[in-house]
């Protein structure tokens, strides 16, 4: 059953007696497992939603003759296993698949166990028997998780290279892009027989509906509810603050852990605190910080968000979340969804606005403390300043956007900043002068935007101080609320204005 758990990836699925596995001989069952009985008797696989486009591509590959071997490539947690699970469920239970695939058996090949057998016992007998069995029987789809492991030994690689040459053999594999190309970089002949499908992390708008039914399974298990709003919150902050895993895996993991915390505290509903407890936030360090430092960080991070939110040229760059609680090597952080940004043929104004966003944290701090304060500068903006300076230099040296330095020219012929030593002192000085001008221009943009929206700056910073973390939905709601307030103020001014005089002026103009 250990192998089955590795394949399915869900601990709460039903266990099945090994005696029901009639397709594969008992002698081969530790290495080759018939998955059809598991799929047929599983209630949880029906909860997997979405990914229909990817599944249809797999169907097409399996039916395409010599290229009937497909490998799903994607980061850990992106949902490769879930896609394969849903495909198997569609075939075995729903029969919602091409006719030629309705009667197939999905067999899981435990490559890791086979490699261990070859290395420790120095025997290939089991492998030979497995290959003969697969070649002898039709209607088999071989599933190999971590397919790159077939390249870890010469023997395994050799037998696998023979297997992929048979057009009737259908294979579904899974791996990360890095591991796949690392292990198959030499064995290019085998790789030519494998069709690759890249599995990307689902976007927020499809991710939440995608995991809703799985969340229902977790709710039934733990008897703890979680609102749709908090599911969105989990998606936003997990995307922002977790880098080692991808969604949907990390979101489901956090939701399950939050449910466990709520259940242990005898509550029937998950709270934000239950969710935040699953991140590496340093609350002990945060509690020891002074009120002044907390406020400064809140304004700093709000500055980043607000200038991005108000900038016309980068309005499509979405903020995922903001936190003022320390974690890892930062005191606070504003995270942006860079994949959300799809602009091409970028202008100088676009880059200047990006510089303004980088500088906005320092600008917001200066607005809070006052320009004449002796403590207006801190080291907290060091990375922001480096980002701003780098972008400014790229405008000049790579994109040729400065007239005085010669449009349509690059000063880094090899694409490396080390090329600076090839330049004359005059050109270097001009680059420095223009870099300073660009940074100052961006600083002024950020300053104008924040000073013109002081009420919104104060409101978001105070909300951060009260809530520690704000996600994209929180931020959008605050901005909308503040916009409504301003609209009401304008309406009030209009109601109390001198209507008669206003009308008289209009008549006079006519």
C-alpha positions as CSV (number, residue, x, y, z in Angstrom):
1,X,0.0,0.0,0.0
2,X,3.0,2.3,0.4
3,X,3.3,2.5,-3.4
4,X,-0.3,3.3,-3.8
5,X,0.0,6.3,-1.4
6,X,2.9,7.5,-3.4
7,X,0.9,7.4,-6.6
8,X,-2.4,8.9,-5.4
9,X,-1.0,11.4,-3.0
10,X,-4.0,11.6,-0.7
11,X,-3.8,9.9,2.8
12,X,-7.5,9.8,3.3
13,X,-8.3,7.6,0.3
14,X,-9.8,4.1,0.8
15,X,-7.4,1.1,1.2
16,X,-8.0,-2.0,-0.9
17,X,-7.0,-5.6,-0.3
18,X,-4.1,-6.6,-2.5
19,X,-5.9,-9.8,-3.4
20,X,-8.2,-7.7,-5.7
21,X,-5.3,-6.9,-7.9
22,X,-5.7,-9.7,-10.5
23,X,-4.1,-8.1,-13.6
24,X,-0.5,-8.1,-12.3
25,X,1.1,-11.3,-11.1
26,X,1.8,-11.4,-7.4
27,X,5.6,-11.7,-8.0
28,X,5.6,-8.4,-9.8
29,X,3.0,-6.5,-7.6
30,X,5.6,-4.7,-5.4
31,X,7.0,-3.1,-8.5
32,X,4.0,-2.9,-10.8
33,X,0.6,-2.0,-9.4
34,X,-2.8,-2.1,-11.1
35,X,-4.4,1.2,-10.2
36,X,-7.8,0.6,-11.7
37,X,-9.3,-1.1,-8.6
38,X,-8.0,1.8,-6.4
39,X,-9.5,4.4,-8.8
40,X,-12.9,2.6,-9.0
41,X,-13.2,2.4,-5.3
42,X,-12.1,5.9,-4.5
43,X,-14.6,8.5,-3.5
44,X,-12.2,11.4,-3.3
45,X,-10.9,11.5,-6.9
46,X,-14.3,12.8,-8.0
47,X,-13.5,16.0,-6.1
48,X,-10.7,17.0,-8.5
49,X,-11.9,19.9,-10.8
50,X,-10.5,21.7,-13.8
51,X,-7.5,20.9,-16.0
52,X,-9.7,19.6,-18.9
53,X,-7.5,21.2,-21.5
54,X,-4.4,19.4,-20.2
55,X,-6.3,16.1,-20.0
56,X,-7.5,16.4,-23.6
57,X,-3.9,16.9,-24.7
58,X,-2.8,13.7,-22.9
59,X,-5.6,11.8,-24.6
60,X,-4.4,13.1,-28.0
61,X,-0.8,12.0,-27.1
62,X,-1.8,8.5,-26.0
63,X,-3.6,7.9,-29.3
64,X,-0.9,9.3,-31.5
65,X,1.0,6.2,-32.4
66,X,4.8,6.4,-31.9
67,X,4.4,9.5,-29.7
68,X,2.0,7.7,-27.3
69,X,4.4,8.5,-24.4
70,X,3.8,11.7,-22.6
71,X,5.6,13.4,-19.7
72,X,4.0,16.2,-17.6
73,X,6.6,18.8,-16.6
74,X,5.9,21.2,-13.8
75,X,7.1,22.5,-10.4
76,X,6.4,20.6,-7.2
77,X,2.8,21.0,-6.1
78,X,1.6,22.4,-9.4
79,X,-0.9,19.6,-9.8
80,X,0.7,17.0,-12.1
81,X,-0.5,14.1,-10.0
82,X,-4.0,15.5,-9.6
83,X,-4.3,15.8,-13.4
84,X,-3.3,12.1,-13.8
85,X,-5.7,11.1,-11.1
86,X,-8.6,12.9,-12.8
87,X,-7.7,11.3,-16.1
88,X,-7.7,7.9,-14.6
89,X,-11.1,8.6,-12.9
90,X,-12.5,9.8,-16.2
91,X,-11.4,6.6,-17.9
92,X,-12.1,4.0,-15.3
93,X,-15.3,5.3,-13.6
94,X,-16.9,8.0,-15.8
95,X,-15.9,6.5,-19.1
96,X,-15.6,10.1,-20.3
97,X,-12.7,9.5,-22.7
98,X,-11.9,8.4,-26.3
99,X,-13.4,4.9,-27.0
100,X,-10.0,3.4,-27.6
101,X,-9.0,4.2,-23.9
102,X,-12.1,3.0,-22.1
103,X,-10.8,-0.5,-21.4
104,X,-7.2,0.3,-20.5
105,X,-5.5,-0.6,-17.3
106,X,-3.3,1.9,-15.5
107,X,-0.2,0.3,-14.1
108,X,2.1,2.2,-11.8
109,X,5.8,1.4,-12.2
110,X,7.8,2.0,-9.1
111,X,11.1,3.0,-10.7
112,X,12.7,3.9,-7.3
113,X,12.1,0.4,-6.0
114,X,13.5,-1.2,-9.2
115,X,16.6,1.0,-9.2
116,X,17.2,0.0,-5.6
117,X,16.8,-3.7,-6.6
118,X,19.4,-3.3,-9.4
119,X,21.9,-1.4,-7.2
120,X,21.7,-3.5,-4.1
121,X,21.1,-7.0,-5.4
122,X,22.8,-6.3,-8.8
123,X,20.0,-8.2,-10.5
124,X,17.9,-7.3,-13.5
125,X,15.5,-10.3,-13.4
126,X,12.6,-8.4,-12.0
127,X,13.0,-5.7,-14.5
128,X,13.2,-8.2,-17.4
129,X,10.0,-9.9,-16.2
130,X,8.2,-6.5,-16.0
131,X,9.3,-5.5,-19.5
132,X,8.1,-8.9,-20.9
133,X,4.8,-8.6,-19.1
134,X,4.2,-5.1,-20.4
135,X,5.1,-6.1,-24.0
136,X,2.9,-9.2,-23.8
137,X,-0.3,-7.5,-22.7
138,X,-2.2,-4.9,-24.7
139,X,-4.5,-2.2,-23.2
140,X,-1.9,-1.0,-20.7
141,X,-1.1,2.6,-19.8
142,X,2.1,2.7,-17.8
143,X,2.3,5.5,-15.1
144,X,5.9,6.5,-14.0
145,X,6.1,9.2,-11.4
146,X,9.5,10.9,-11.3
147,X,10.2,9.5,-14.7
148,X,13.8,11.0,-14.8
149,X,14.8,8.2,-12.3
150,X,14.9,5.7,-15.3
151,X,18.1,7.4,-16.2
152,X,19.9,6.9,-12.9
153,X,21.4,3.5,-13.8
154,X,22.7,2.3,-17.2
155,X,20.6,-0.9,-17.0
156,X,17.3,0.9,-16.3
157,X,18.1,3.4,-19.0
158,X,18.8,0.7,-21.5
159,X,15.5,-1.2,-20.9
160,X,13.5,2.0,-20.9
161,X,15.0,3.0,-24.2
162,X,13.8,-0.3,-25.7
163,X,10.3,0.1,-24.2
164,X,9.6,3.5,-25.6
165,X,10.3,2.3,-29.2
166,X,7.2,0.1,-29.2
167,X,4.3,2.2,-30.6
168,X,1.6,0.1,-28.8
169,X,3.1,1.0,-25.4
170,X,1.4,3.9,-23.8
171,X,3.2,5.8,-21.0
172,X,2.3,8.8,-18.7
173,X,5.3,10.2,-16.8
174,X,5.7,13.1,-14.5
175,X,8.8,15.2,-13.5
176,X,10.1,18.7,-12.9
177,X,11.5,20.5,-15.9
178,X,14.9,20.8,-14.2
179,X,15.2,17.1,-13.3
180,X,13.8,15.9,-16.6
181,X,16.3,17.7,-18.8
182,X,19.2,17.1,-16.4
183,X,18.8,13.3,-16.5
184,X,17.8,13.0,-20.1
185,X,20.4,15.5,-21.5
186,X,22.6,12.7,-22.7
187,X,19.9,10.2,-23.7
188,X,18.4,12.4,-26.4
189,X,17.3,9.4,-28.5
190,X,14.9,8.2,-25.8
191,X,13.7,11.7,-25.2
192,X,12.6,12.1,-28.8
193,X,10.0,9.4,-28.2
194,X,8.5,11.4,-25.3
195,X,6.0,14.1,-25.8
196,X,6.2,16.8,-23.1
197,X,3.3,18.9,-21.7
198,X,4.1,21.8,-19.5
199,X,1.8,22.2,-16.5
200,X,1.7,25.7,-15.2
201,X,0.5,27.0,-11.8
202,X,-3.2,27.8,-12.2
203,X,-4.3,31.5,-12.0
204,X,-6.2,32.7,-9.0
205,X,-9.5,33.1,-10.8
206,X,-9.5,29.3,-11.7
207,X,-7.7,28.0,-8.7
208,X,-10.3,28.8,-6.1
209,X,-13.2,27.0,-8.0
210,X,-10.7,24.2,-8.8
211,X,-10.0,23.4,-5.1
212,X,-13.6,24.0,-3.8
213,X,-14.7,20.3,-3.9
214,X,-11.4,19.1,-2.4
215,X,-12.0,21.6,0.5
216,X,-15.5,20.0,0.9
217,X,-13.8,16.6,1.4
218,X,-11.6,18.2,4.1
219,X,-14.6,19.9,5.7
220,X,-16.3,16.5,5.9
221,X,-13.2,14.9,7.4
222,X,-12.5,17.5,10.1
223,X,-16.0,18.9,10.6
224,X,-14.6,22.4,10.3
225,X,-15.9,25.0,7.8
226,X,-13.9,27.6,5.9
227,X,-15.5,30.5,4.0
228,X,-15.0,31.2,0.3
229,X,-13.4,34.5,1.3
230,X,-10.8,32.7,3.4
231,X,-10.1,30.2,0.6
232,X,-9.2,33.2,-1.6
233,X,-7.1,34.6,1.2
234,X,-5.2,31.4,1.5
235,X,-4.6,31.4,-2.3
236,X,-3.3,35.0,-2.3
237,X,-0.9,34.8,0.7
238,X,0.4,31.3,-0.1
239,X,1.2,32.6,-3.6
240,X,2.9,35.6,-2.0
241,X,4.9,34.0,0.9
242,X,5.6,30.4,-0.1
243,X,8.2,29.8,-2.8
244,X,9.3,26.2,-2.3
245,X,5.9,24.7,-3.4
246,X,3.3,25.7,-5.9
247,X,-0.5,26.0,-5.9
248,X,-2.8,24.2,-5.6
249,X,-0.8,21.9,-3.4
250,X,0.3,24.5,-0.9
251,X,-3.1,26.1,-0.6
252,X,-4.8,22.7,0.2
253,X,-2.0,21.9,2.7
254,X,-2.5,25.3,4.5
255,X,-6.3,24.9,4.5
256,X,-6.0,21.4,6.0
257,X,-3.5,22.5,8.7
258,X,-5.8,25.5,9.5
259,X,-8.7,23.1,9.9
260,X,-6.7,21.0,12.3
261,X,-5.8,24.0,14.4
262,X,-9.4,25.1,14.5
263,X,-10.6,21.6,15.5
264,X,-8.0,21.4,18.3
265,X,-9.4,24.7,19.7
266,X,-12.9,23.3,19.5
267,X,-14.1,25.7,16.9
268,X,-16.2,24.9,13.9
269,X,-14.8,27.5,11.5
270,X,-11.3,28.5,10.3
271,X,-10.1,32.1,11.1
272,X,-7.3,34.2,9.6
273,X,-5.2,33.5,12.7
274,X,-5.5,29.7,12.0
275,X,-4.2,30.4,8.5
276,X,-1.4,32.8,9.4
277,X,-0.1,30.3,11.9
278,X,1.1,28.1,9.0
279,X,3.5,30.6,7.6
280,X,7.0,31.4,8.8
281,X,6.0,34.7,10.3
282,X,8.2,35.8,13.3
283,X,5.5,37.0,15.7
284,X,7.9,36.8,18.6
285,X,10.2,39.3,16.9
286,X,7.2,41.4,15.8
287,X,5.9,41.7,19.4
288,X,9.3,43.0,20.6
289,X,9.3,45.8,17.9
290,X,8.4,49.3,19.0
291,X,5.2,50.9,17.9
292,X,7.2,53.5,15.9
293,X,9.0,50.8,14.0
294,X,5.8,48.9,13.2
295,X,4.2,52.1,11.9
296,X,7.2,52.9,9.8
297,X,7.1,49.4,8.2
298,X,3.4,49.7,7.6
299,X,3.8,53.0,5.8
300,X,6.8,51.7,3.8
301,X,4.9,48.6,2.5
302,X,1.8,50.6,1.9
303,X,3.8,53.0,-0.2
304,X,5.0,50.2,-2.5
305,X,1.4,49.0,-3.0
306,X,-0.2,52.4,-3.4
307,X,2.2,53.7,-6.1
308,X,1.8,50.5,-8.0
309,X,-2.0,50.7,-7.7
310,X,-2.2,54.3,-8.8
311,X,0.4,54.2,-11.6
312,X,-1.2,54.3,-15.0
313,X,1.6,52.6,-16.8
314,X,1.7,49.5,-14.6
315,X,-1.9,49.2,-13.6
316,X,-2.1,45.6,-14.7
317,X,0.6,44.4,-12.1
318,X,-1.4,43.0,-9.3
319,X,-0.4,43.0,-5.6
320,X,-0.9,39.6,-4.1
321,X,-0.4,40.5,-0.4
322,X,1.3,42.8,2.1
323,X,2.6,41.9,5.6
324,X,4.4,43.9,8.2
325,X,5.3,40.8,10.3
326,X,9.0,39.8,9.9
327,X,9.7,36.5,8.0
328,X,13.0,35.1,6.9
329,X,15.2,38.0,6.0
330,X,12.7,40.8,5.7
331,X,10.8,43.0,8.2
332,X,7.9,43.5,5.9
333,X,7.1,42.7,2.3
334,X,4.8,43.7,-0.6
335,X,4.5,40.9,-3.2
336,X,3.5,41.4,-6.8
337,X,2.2,38.9,-9.3
338,X,4.6,39.4,-12.1
339,X,3.0,36.7,-14.3
340,X,-0.1,38.8,-14.2
341,X,1.8,41.5,-16.2
342,X,1.5,41.0,-19.9
343,X,2.7,44.2,-21.4
344,X,4.9,44.3,-24.5
345,X,6.8,47.1,-26.3
346,X,7.3,48.8,-23.0
347,X,7.8,52.5,-22.8
348,X,10.2,54.7,-20.8
349,X,7.3,55.8,-18.6
350,X,6.6,52.1,-17.8
351,X,10.1,51.7,-16.4
352,X,10.1,55.0,-14.6
353,X,6.9,54.0,-12.9
354,X,8.5,50.7,-11.8
355,X,11.4,52.7,-10.3
356,X,8.8,54.9,-8.5
357,X,7.2,51.7,-7.0
358,X,10.7,50.6,-5.8
359,X,11.3,54.0,-4.2
360,X,7.7,54.4,-2.8
361,X,8.6,52.7,0.5
362,X,11.2,55.3,1.4
363,X,8.9,58.1,0.1
364,X,6.1,57.0,2.3
365,X,8.4,56.8,5.3
366,X,9.6,60.4,4.7
367,X,6.0,61.6,4.4
368,X,5.2,59.9,7.8
369,X,8.2,61.2,9.7
370,X,8.8,64.5,7.9
371,X,11.4,65.6,5.4
372,X,13.4,67.5,8.0
373,X,13.6,64.6,10.5
374,X,17.1,63.5,11.4
375,X,15.8,59.8,11.3
376,X,14.1,59.9,8.0
377,X,16.6,57.6,6.3
378,X,17.0,53.9,7.4
379,X,18.7,50.9,5.9
380,X,15.4,49.2,5.2
381,X,15.2,50.5,1.7
382,X,18.6,49.2,0.5
383,X,17.2,46.5,-1.8
384,X,14.7,49.0,-3.1
385,X,17.4,51.4,-4.0
386,X,19.5,48.8,-5.8
387,X,16.4,47.7,-7.8
388,X,15.7,51.3,-8.7
389,X,19.3,52.1,-9.8
390,X,19.5,48.9,-11.8
391,X,16.3,49.6,-13.7
392,X,17.4,53.2,-14.4
393,X,20.8,52.0,-15.8
394,X,19.0,49.5,-18.0
395,X,16.8,52.3,-19.5
396,X,20.1,54.0,-20.5
397,X,22.5,51.2,-21.3
398,X,20.2,48.5,-22.7
399,X,17.1,50.1,-24.1
400,X,18.5,53.2,-25.7
401,X,15.8,55.6,-24.3
402,X,18.0,58.6,-23.6
403,X,18.5,61.1,-26.5
404,X,21.8,62.6,-25.1
405,X,23.5,59.2,-25.0
406,X,22.5,58.2,-28.5
407,X,19.2,56.5,-29.2
408,X,19.2,52.9,-30.5
409,X,22.5,52.2,-28.9
410,X,23.5,49.7,-26.2
411,X,26.5,50.2,-24.0
412,X,26.7,46.6,-22.9
413,X,27.5,44.8,-26.1
414,X,27.7,41.4,-24.4
415,X,24.8,42.0,-22.1
416,X,27.1,42.1,-19.1
417,X,27.6,45.2,-16.9
418,X,31.4,44.4,-16.8
419,X,31.4,46.0,-20.3
420,X,31.6,49.3,-18.5
421,X,35.4,49.2,-18.5
422,X,35.2,49.5,-22.4
423,X,33.5,52.8,-22.1
424,X,35.1,56.2,-22.0
425,X,35.1,58.3,-18.9
426,X,32.8,60.8,-20.6
427,X,30.2,58.2,-21.4
428,X,30.4,56.8,-17.9
429,X,29.8,60.2,-16.4
430,X,26.9,60.8,-18.7
431,X,25.4,57.4,-17.7
432,X,25.7,58.4,-14.0
433,X,24.1,61.8,-14.6
434,X,21.2,60.4,-16.5
435,X,20.7,57.6,-14.0
436,X,20.4,60.2,-11.2
437,X,17.9,62.2,-13.3
438,X,15.7,59.1,-13.8
439,X,15.8,58.1,-10.2
440,X,14.9,61.7,-9.1
441,X,12.0,61.8,-11.7
442,X,10.7,58.5,-10.3
443,X,11.0,59.7,-6.7
444,X,9.0,62.8,-7.6
445,X,6.3,60.7,-9.3
446,X,5.9,58.5,-6.2
447,X,5.9,61.5,-3.9
448,X,3.1,63.3,-5.9
449,X,1.0,60.2,-6.0
450,X,1.3,59.5,-2.2
451,X,0.8,63.1,-1.2
452,X,-2.3,63.4,-3.4
453,X,-3.7,60.3,-1.7
454,X,-2.7,60.8,1.9
455,X,-6.1,59.6,3.3
456,X,-5.7,56.3,1.5
457,X,-2.1,55.9,2.5
458,X,-3.1,56.4,6.2
459,X,-6.1,54.1,5.9
460,X,-4.2,51.1,4.5
461,X,-1.2,51.6,6.9
462,X,-3.6,51.6,9.8
463,X,-5.4,48.5,8.5
464,X,-2.0,46.8,8.3
465,X,-1.2,47.7,11.8
466,X,-4.5,46.2,13.0
467,X,-4.4,43.0,10.8
468,X,-0.7,42.2,10.2
469,X,-1.5,40.8,6.7
470,X,-3.7,42.2,3.9
471,X,-4.3,40.2,0.7
472,X,-5.3,41.5,-2.7
473,X,-9.0,41.4,-1.9
474,X,-8.6,43.3,1.3
475,X,-6.6,46.0,-0.5
476,X,-9.0,46.3,-3.3
477,X,-11.9,46.7,-0.9
478,X,-10.1,49.4,1.1
479,X,-9.4,51.4,-2.1
480,X,-13.0,51.1,-3.2
481,X,-14.3,52.2,0.2
482,X,-12.0,55.2,0.2
483,X,-13.0,56.1,-3.4
484,X,-16.7,56.0,-2.3
485,X,-16.0,58.3,0.6
486,X,-14.3,60.8,-1.8
487,X,-17.3,60.6,-4.1
488,X,-19.7,61.3,-1.3
489,X,-17.7,64.3,-0.3
490,X,-17.9,65.7,-3.8
491,X,-21.6,65.1,-3.9
492,X,-22.0,66.9,-0.5
493,X,-20.0,69.9,-1.8
494,X,-22.3,70.1,-4.9
495,X,-25.5,69.9,-2.8
496,X,-24.3,72.8,-0.6
497,X,-23.1,75.0,-3.5
498,X,-24.9,78.1,-4.7
499,X,-27.1,76.6,-7.4
500,X,-28.6,79.9,-8.5
501,X,-25.3,81.5,-9.1
502,X,-24.0,78.4,-10.8
503,X,-27.1,78.4,-13.1
504,X,-26.7,82.1,-13.7
505,X,-23.2,81.7,-14.9
506,X,-24.3,79.0,-17.3
507,X,-27.0,81.3,-18.7
508,X,-24.5,84.2,-19.0
509,X,-22.1,82.0,-20.9
510,X,-24.8,80.9,-23.3
